[in-house]
Amino acid sequence: MAPDPRSDEGVLATIKKLVQDEHELHSQGTLDPKAKSKLDALRVELDQCWDLLRQRRALREFGEDPDKAKVRSASVVEGYEQ
């Protein structure tokens, strides 16, 4: 049975799948524009998943319900400082 996609385990499973997809794209060598676009989209989705997981963990740490965490838009997540 697959984990609930909204749980920490579900988010981690999504991250694992996205990383596998990213590695598959990189293994192709030189990427055409379509593959580059897909890679960019994967990276944004990965950033959103990591952000969601950090939100869930922070809420839990402070005694809040981790299910209150929400996926933030790409423009918000991509605007964070590294």
Protein Blocks (a to p, Z undefined) as FASTA:
>chain_A
ZZdfkbmklmmmmmmmmmmmmmmmmmnopadfklmmmmmmmmmmmmmmmmmmmmmmmmmm
nopafklpccddfklmmmpcZZ
